[in-house]
Amino acid sequence: MTSDPNDRDDRGSRQRGLSRRGFLSTMGTGVLTATAASQLGAQPPAGPAVVAPDERAKVTLAVNGRTYELLVEPRWSLSYVLREVLELTGTKVGCERGECGACTVLMDGTPRYACLTLAVEAQGAEIVTVEGLMTGEDLGPVQQAFVEKDAFQCGYCTSGQIMAAEGLLRATAEPDVERIRHGMSGNLCRCGAYPHIVQAVQRAAELRRAGGAS
Amino acid sequence: MTNRPDTEYYLEGLDLPETPEISTNLEPWGRTTVVGQARPRVDGYERVSGTAVYPADITMPGMLYGAMLGCPHPHAVVTAVDVSRAQTMPGVRAVLSAFTPPDRATQPHVEAIRTQLFNPHCRFEGDAVAAVAADTPYQAQDALRAIDVQYEVRPFLVDERKALEPDAPLVHESGNRVSPLQVYERGDVAKGFAEADVVLEEEYRTECEIHTPMEPHGCVARWDGDRLTLWESTQGVYAVQTGVAAALGMPFSMVRVVGHYMGGGFGAKLQSGKYSVVAALLAKMTARPVKLVLTREETYLSVGNRPPANMRLKVGVKRDGTITAMQFWGSGASGAQPAGGAGSLDWVVRDLYTCANVRTELQDLYINAGPARPFRAPGHPQGAWALEQMMDALAEAIGMDPVALRVKNVPIVSQARGNVPYTTTGLRRCLEEGAAAFGWAEARADIARSGKRGTVRRGVGMAAGLWAAGGGGPPSTVVVKFFTDGSVNLNMGASDIGTGTKTVMAMVVAEELGVDPDAVEIEHADTGSTQFATPSGGSKTVPTESPAVRAAAVDVKRQLLEIAAEELKVDVATLTLRDGKVVSTADPAVSRPLTELQGLRRRRNLIGVGHRGPNPEGKAVNPFAAQFCEVEVDTATGEVRVLRFLGAHDSGRVMNLLTYRNQVFGGITMGIGLGLTESRILDVDQTGKMVNVNWHDYKLPTMLDVPADMTCLPIDPEDRECNSTGAKGIGEPATIPTAPAIANAIYHATGVRVTATPINPLALVRALAQAGEG
């Protein structure tokens, strides 16, 4: 069956594994072309040393006000390190390709998809996860508003929604409905709690004005 | 899945225990004090603080990460698997395939059909071929890429519309029909059509949708000796126990499944999957816990879908709106396994409107694609897409208002069940009160005056629906424990899949025992510690579980009152519970805090057991719905903006107004997806592969696609017959009328009827151009 086009596809996908390694090894240099990537797969390039995918690098991450010294593989995503290494599992993973926003965290106050952020990239930034919005065991205003307005169903996208709302409100203290809809449109909710999420963001803005700002 | 929705699809494959006969028939509630409130969830704190532990969140010392390799072809036979390179890679602890010892992977596995776990004959893209466990998920994915699989590629069929062509490739040797044509008939359609003043006939199609819950399917498996524990993202822990125990040849008692939190299912997580068996085998081989969560891409291919539906509907109507005959033909695709591809497509045609002459034909077909699974109201949104657009067209043809035509044909009996009466049918009220609250007549008049602005047209549309299940029923057994300090444990097997089940049940306990719902701590969804429960699905969880919970609470209440009557030396019939006290209804001076009852203190806690009694004989219990919407269409670009939506629902008693509303809005959102954005796209001609296995190309509604202006109008007819809480299901009916309501609104706006989903800009500009309206 070697003449079957589908078989060729299959071999192609295995070769892409090598290309991916090349891609990762050049991430730090900022140099990337298709031809360079395929050559990298075949032979080590001159210039910056190629890092093997499972070779670990030391990083310092500032998460929720604490500093962590970690050994990570350069390819590890921030979401993986937060969840599986630091066991901060409030941050969820829905797609690992920057589509759903379940992994949204704040980096220096701005919402960011942790699945599309490498842990090594996050060094030097102030990272805040949903756990970081708490004061001890007390909910922050956005979290409180999400409970009051029932702005979730299964709750799996909720951490990401809350972090997106937190980022939105830090940038715009009193967003109107259109601003909220745009600000929250990068976060999918398959249960369809969107109308309640709009209400919750409005309520969170009220709570923050009343002094609950975190 | 079955074609008879009243034999419940969510119970398939389960041996149901009998529920003991209930000793007391509880009087229906009159007015309630806690039940019916808009109450935030009892587990809200956990869900917003990040402390709720979903299966994918579990980490354990020494835990490995599992991953599965799927067949890249829609139809192929695996002839060899070489895992030698994968086995020696860093961090890799175990590799499993049908060609690799140990051969437990070849043992039978039942998922719709009996097959082996890694069946070399792969009939759909994504069918499991091999699996690995490694120290990190990255290493596991590396190892998958290093597995060398030899495939003998076979001809494929992925378009069910070509399944019965003479030269169509065969998915199974027995042919591409899953079962013989299913025919339903009552009356005489030929006679009915002859009596009609107007007869219309039209073809409709709905595209395949993928559930894509936010949390992918997955589990963590751990062995303690011969005992297996699975933390699983599931709608039903006992269903997973059943499937996994069968696949591994284990006694039920040795398979514990825990499902406290789960990130959405919508029908895709009603049963066990291969991934759970694989995780258990990998954990056994490595003597380590194994976490196996499917990738997002895998969830598009192998764990279910709402199958595509091809429908033709012919309806005759008299000038006065009397429907004289309905004839329906529908086909759907089960995928590569028998999975109810055409199931329930015709139910709304059979049962939503009064009609003496009905004939329906359903054909379920195989294709080389992932098997279907129940998806929020199986068959119903598809059938409603056809029927409710047809009703709109008929209304116009006879010059009648679309709401009036439906009201004219509201049924009082379930015709499809042999004219069995409904316990309640709020359909007329959904239509009339929904239209009034929406401002239907005013909106139509307004649009007639000023609905056009440049290329922008406004329109309103509506549709109705009913859900063939939603009444619940036995079995269910629930335990309520009441402690000396007045706190309460509720122990039930059902899952809370995000619909607010736990909160509703806490409110039921609070209603009967006069305690705060927050004082009710809930133990649930754990085969190791809770009673048997059917999976949470079919909009039956509240009507199934709430009467059992009520019965258990009433059992505790009876014991408390008996203890109090003895200590207070009064007639037990004069006592009731209020705010943590026993109080006399005869003499307000007679009262005692529950915590001071000596009889309770001596016993430390009281245990109440409740069973779900049977549904009333000779009656049908169904939820009904009508939805109304307003849209704005830009005829130059084909863009549709949904401006507002109203859902009027008869789902019996509203148990918690806050979560009820959320269900209605969520159902509408999902219906917007069916109508406007969602479609599985298979490369029909070249590779047979799905080309949009991601959320960029398979488009869920985002917040920008749904109106911020949504209204939920509960029609709450008192139903004293359906069960002891008067509740019917809301989750599924909420999504049934949505898509056709939008299509009708688009027709109202543009005069162009689009009969295939999704009505995205491309489809709409094409339709407008063909109609000369662009």
Interface residues (C-beta under 8 A of the other chain):
Chain A: M1 D4 P5 N6 D7 D9 D10 S13 R14 G17 P53 D54 E73 R75 W76 Y80 R83 E84 E87 L88 T89 G90 T91 K92 V93 G94 C95 E96 R97 E99 C100 A102 T129 V130 E131 M134 L139 Q143 Q144 F146 V147 E148 D150 F152 Q153 C154 G155 Y156 C157 T158 S159 I162 V177 R181 H182 M184 S185 G186 N187 L188 C189 R190 C191 G192 A193 Y194 P195 H196 I197 V198
Chain B: P40 R41 G44 Y45 E46 R47 V48 S49 G50 T51 A52 V53 Y54 A56 D57 T59 P72 H73 A76 P90 G91 T136 P137 Y138 Q139 D142 R145 A146 D148 V149 Y151 E152 V153 H211 T212 P213 M214 E215 P216 Y261 M262 G263 G264 F266 T295 R296 I497 G498 T499 G500 L658 T659 R661 N662 Q663 F665 G666 G667 I668 T669 M670 T687 N694 W695 H696 L700 P701 T702 M703 L704 V706 P707 A708 M710
